[in-house]
Amino acid sequence: MSSPSEAVEPAVRSRRTRRPKGPVIAVTGAADGLGAALVARLVEREDVAKVVGLDARRGDVAGVTWRVLDVCDPALATRLSSVDTVVHLAFDASLDGDSRARGERNVRAAQTVLTAAAARGVHRVVLCTSAMVYGAQPDNPVPLDDDAPLRAVPDGGLLSDWLEIERLARAAPRSHRGLEVTVLRPAALVGPGVDSVFTRHFEAPRLLVVRDSRPRWQFCHVDDLVDALELAAVGEVTGAVTVACEGWMEQEDVELVSGLRRIELPASLALGTAERLHRLGIIPAPASDLQYVMHPWVVSSSRLRAAGWRATYDNPTALGLLLEQVSGHHAVAARRVGKRDATIGAGAAVAVVGTAALVRIARRKRRG
């Protein structure tokens, strides 16, 4: 018979034994970036039974069950045993390199995740695209509702990847009964590790403004996106979910906060020259991306706010952090260049002088 001291429960019990029964959540791309930040949050939740990290390598977040694999491998289905929710964050958003190969892999990864989840009886898949899928239009309401129509047009770049993933997200529940798909659509991301056409826009010596346009600027800090992903992972928000700082900034406000001067160009010159430079492979961003610095695509985050979410960062603070992040970098129309070439370009590759600067860069690379 045990003594009284032996029968007493230990004063400290492991977190695993204290956890109630809850969902098993798997996260792709869990070894770094957004995925690592999310699994670190999820392992601390008492209402999550288990966190599974899916990536090509093991991450270093303690408490995660790691399953090493290529997320594009159909064998992914065999690694989703007992999983209730998959959050898919293995997305390549790099600007440089082969855009076609990147796009094929991004779409194949999302398709594999959705198919594998349905095959294993996973209840929910969470995807992350971008608020860019709404399109930047002069007649857009400000702000756009979460369920506003997607009016963006595929452009062969990252936007095309996101639009195709959105199509797959709509189709999956129709093809696979019982599968719920939630899609998060953040505004222009700001934070550690973020490198996009929008962050590079602020690496220029001057800000490009297209004549007669009225842009509104809205940001989303990665910490706030992780908060939103956490809510989606545990099912507190569903459907289409926009994520952004509250409100927006006018162009004049952006210039005041940043201290950057503008260079103003006619739309025909800006769009026409950008299209030629992209076609020649001199700049990575398609000309259509200029629409997003011309017209509004502000979102409301209404579904998140109804669930109790609030952005930690406001737009001026997010912009200030972005300016600190890009300090020391120099870009012309989303192409990284040296300081001298950026100065020559005056921050606007679509200007004639900017075009000449980029052509010189391309010629030097060919000779080298």
Buried (B, 14 or more C-beta within 10 A) or exposed (E): EEEEEEEEEEEEEEEEEEBEEBBBBBBBBBBBBBBBBBBBBBBEBEEBBBBBBBBEEEBEBEBBEBBEBBBBEEEBBEBBEEBBBBBBBBBBBEBEEEBEEBBEBBBEBBBBBBBBBBBBBBBBBBBBBBBBBBBBBEEBEEBBBBEBEBBBEBBEBBBBBBBBBBEBBEEBBEEBEEBBBBBBBBBBBBBEEBBBBBBBBBBBBBBBBBEEBEBBBBBBBBBBBBBBBBBBBBBBBBEBBBBBBBBBBEBEBBBEBBEBEBBBBEBEBBBEBBBBBBEEEBBBBBBBBBBBBBBBBBBBBBBBEEBEBEBEBBBBBBBBBBBEBBEEBBBBBBBBBEEEBBBBBBBBBBBEEBBEBBEEBBEEEEEE
